[in-house]
Amino acid sequence: MAKQPISDAAQTFGARVRARRNELGKSQERLADDSGMHWTFIGQVERGQRNVSLHNILKLAEALGVDPGELVRGLKAPES
């Protein structure tokens, strides 16, 4: 059974990262190289399986050529 996203926010964030990466024609491996992260981490982010730190959001945004706010705009924290 596939691991589920950790939250709706993480799933949406990951979908935004994937969509922008695809717009740029980058592979996960290329995005990983450009952001200084491991490609398996990128895959987990895109599937919503990681809680991404502020520093990693900034690195991803820079590698994707977007304002970090575009990746997180409108996301809601999960309910406890």
C-alpha positions as a printed NumPy array, in Angstrom:
array([[  0.   ,   0.   ,   0.   ],
       [  1.319,   3.439,  -0.946],
       [  2.104,   5.901,   1.822],
       [ -0.578,   8.59 ,   2.089],
       [  0.033,  12.366,   2.14 ],
       [  0.546,  13.708,   5.654],
       [ -2.025,  16.479,   5.138],
       [ -4.07 ,  18.262,   2.508],
       [ -1.642,  21.183,   2.734],
       [  1.378,  18.95 ,   2.112],
       [ -0.397,  17.312,  -0.825],
       [ -1.286,  20.672,  -2.37 ],
       [  2.219,  22.046,  -1.814],
       [  3.688,  18.973,  -3.479],
       [  1.326,  19.26 ,  -6.423],
       [  2.418,  22.875,  -6.904],
       [  6.086,  21.872,  -6.837],
       [  5.453,  19.081,  -9.352],
       [  3.415,  21.317, -11.661],
       [  6.092,  24.013, -11.741],
       [  8.863,  21.438, -12.199],
       [  6.961,  19.982, -15.154],
       [  6.39 ,  23.463, -16.624],
       [ 10.161,  23.935, -16.573],
       [ 10.773,  20.488, -18.083],
       [ 12.96 ,  19.471, -15.141],
       [ 13.295,  15.966, -13.794],
       [ 13.172,  15.31 , -10.063],
       [ 16.901,  14.637, -10.247],
       [ 17.555,  18.023, -11.878],
       [ 15.411,  19.848,  -9.327],
       [ 17.27 ,  18.017,  -6.571],
       [ 20.619,  19.117,  -7.984],
       [ 19.416,  22.699,  -8.447],
       [ 18.063,  22.901,  -4.893],
       [ 20.791,  20.959,  -3.093],
       [ 18.406,  18.207,  -1.995],
       [ 18.228,  14.487,  -2.646],
       [ 15.949,  13.314,  -5.454],
       [ 14.08 ,  10.92 ,  -3.131],
       [ 13.233,  13.879,  -0.882],
       [ 11.834,  15.748,  -3.9  ],
       [  9.612,  12.758,  -4.695],
       [  8.341,  12.612,  -1.122],
       [  7.599,  16.35 ,  -1.169],
       [  5.688,  16.029,  -4.431],
       [  3.611,  13.18 ,  -2.985],
       [  2.852,  15.204,   0.159],
       [  4.732,  12.793,   2.374],
       [  7.163,  15.3  ,   3.926],
       [  6.683,  18.283,   6.211],
       [  8.964,  20.742,   4.436],
       [ 10.983,  23.234,   6.496],
       [ 11.088,  26.934,   5.722],
       [ 14.669,  26.658,   4.461],
       [ 13.721,  23.872,   2.059],
       [ 10.685,  25.827,   0.825],
       [ 13.028,  28.71 ,   0.03 ],
       [ 15.495,  26.408,  -1.752],
       [ 12.733,  24.805,  -3.82 ],
       [ 11.227,  28.158,  -4.751],
       [ 14.595,  29.468,  -5.9  ],
       [ 15.29 ,  26.349,  -7.977],
       [ 11.8  ,  26.619,  -9.496],
       [ 12.113,  30.346, -10.175],
       [  9.026,  31.298,  -8.186],
       [  8.266,  33.4  ,  -5.146],
       [  7.961,  31.085,  -2.109],
       [  4.538,  32.604,  -1.444],
       [  3.231,  31.031,  -4.642],
       [  3.964,  27.586,  -3.256],
       [  2.224,  28.149,   0.095],
       [ -0.514,  30.688,  -0.717],
       [ -3.878,  29.685,   0.735],
       [ -2.662,  26.54 ,   2.494],
       [ -4.241,  25.799,   5.868],
       [ -2.552,  24.092,   8.789],
       [ -3.939,  20.644,   9.559],
       [ -6.369,  20.44 ,  12.447],
       [ -4.932,  18.849,  15.572]])
